[in-house]
């Protein structure tokens, strides 16, 4: 067991149109403390908002931590747990086509190196209370 602080994180991104205006949200829980962070973009994609939510949550941590990060985004989960290492080996390129959101993935790589992150995939819109809550926050953050 690690001596690092344990933080439970729930993230979600939302977009009105894809691309279109978007919002993201994260809820961080450490012991009895909870912090909610949200943000928005005028012209973005759902995937960018999903990655941004997780990235900003990790940036919020003030010291290395054990993190259990919950997401309903397969793109975020697969990107962080399997594709990221391959992209780095290929100098931030995909096998075929352009790597989308390369700026966010490079920043995510830096943040992931600071923490021990356990990824948990949650089925979206399936009634899981924290996922529903962070989804509502992300949708409310959409400008317009």
C-alpha positions in Angstrom: 0.0 0.0 0.0 1.3 3.4 -0.9 1.7 6.3 1.5 0.5 8.7 -1.2 -2.8 10.5 -0.6 -5.8 8.7 -2.2 -8.1 10.8 -4.4 -11.3 9.6 -6.1 -12.0 11.5 -9.3 -15.1 11.6 -11.5 -14.9 13.3 -14.9 -17.1 14.0 -17.9 -17.1 16.1 -21.0 -20.1 17.3 -23.1 -20.6 19.1 -26.4 -23.6 20.7 -28.1 -22.9 19.6 -31.6 -19.6 17.8 -32.3 -17.8 20.1 -33.0 -19.6 22.9 -31.2 -19.6 24.6 -27.8 -18.5 22.3 -25.0 -18.2 21.9 -21.3 -16.3 19.7 -18.9 -16.4 18.9 -15.2 -14.6 16.9 -12.6 -15.3 16.1 -9.0 -12.4 15.3 -6.8 -12.8 13.6 -3.4 -10.1 13.3 -0.8 -11.4 11.9 2.5 -14.3 14.1 3.5 -13.3 16.9 1.2 -14.8 17.5 -2.2 -13.8 19.9 -4.9 -15.8 20.5 -8.1 -14.0 22.1 -11.1 -15.7 23.0 -14.5 -14.7 24.7 -17.7 -15.9 25.4 -21.2 -14.8 26.0 -24.8 -16.7 27.9 -27.5 -15.7 25.5 -30.4 -14.5 22.0 -29.4 -15.3 18.3 -29.6 -16.7 15.9 -27.1 -13.4 14.0 -27.0 -11.5 17.2 -26.2 -13.8 17.9 -23.4 -13.4 14.4 -22.0 -9.6 14.6 -22.0 -9.6 18.1 -20.7 -11.8 17.1 -17.7 -9.3 14.4 -16.7 -6.3 16.6 -17.4 -7.6 19.5 -15.3 -8.5 17.1 -12.5 -4.9 15.8 -12.4 -3.5 19.3 -12.6 -5.6 20.3 -9.6 -3.7 17.8 -7.3 -1.0 19.6 -5.4 1.2 16.6 -4.7 1.7 13.1 -6.1 -1.3 11.0 -5.3 -3.0 7.6 -5.9 -5.9 8.4 -8.1 -8.9 6.4 -9.0 -10.3 8.2 -12.0 -13.9 7.3 -13.2 -14.8 8.1 -16.8 -17.6 7.0 -19.2 -15.3 7.9 -22.2 -13.7 4.9 -24.0 -11.6 7.4 -25.9 -10.1 8.8 -22.7 -9.7 5.4 -21.1 -8.1 3.7 -24.1 -6.0 6.8 -24.9 -4.5 6.9 -21.4 -4.1 3.2 -20.8 -3.1 1.7 -24.2 -2.7 4.2 -27.0 -0.5 6.8 -25.3 2.6 4.6 -25.1 2.3 3.7 -28.8 1.9 7.3 -29.8 5.0 8.3 -27.8 7.0 5.4 -29.5 6.0 6.8 -32.9 6.9 10.4 -32.0 3.3 11.3 -31.3 1.9 9.8 -34.5 -0.8 7.2 -35.1 -0.3 4.3 -37.5 -2.8 5.8 -39.9 -4.0 9.4 -40.0 -3.4 12.4 -37.9 -3.3 12.1 -34.1 -6.2 14.2 -32.8 -5.8 16.3 -29.6 -2.0 15.8 -29.5 -1.6 18.9 -27.4 -3.8 17.5 -24.7 -2.3 14.0 -24.8 1.2 15.4 -24.4 0.0 17.3 -21.3 -1.8 14.3 -20.1 1.4 12.2 -20.4 3.2 14.7 -18.1 0.4 14.7 -15.5 0.1 10.9 -15.5 3.8 10.6 -14.7 3.2 12.4 -11.4 0.5 10.1 -10.1 -0.5 6.5 -9.7 -3.7 6.4 -11.7 -6.2 3.6 -11.7 -8.8 4.0 -14.5 -12.4 2.9 -14.0 -14.8 2.8 -16.9 -18.4 3.7 -16.0 -21.3 3.1 -18.4 -22.7 6.6 -19.2 -26.3 7.5 -18.5 -26.8 4.3 -16.6 -27.8 5.8 -13.2 -24.5 5.7 -11.5 -25.0 8.8 -9.1 -21.5 10.4 -9.4 -21.4 9.9 -13.2 -24.8 11.4 -13.5 -23.8 14.3 -11.3 -20.6 15.1 -13.2 -22.4 14.7 -16.5 -25.0 17.3 -15.4 -22.2 19.7 -14.4 -20.4 19.3 -17.7 -23.7 20.0 -19.6 -24.4 23.1 -17.6 -20.8 24.4 -18.3 -21.5 24.4 -22.1 -21.6 28.1 -23.2 -24.5 29.6 -25.0 
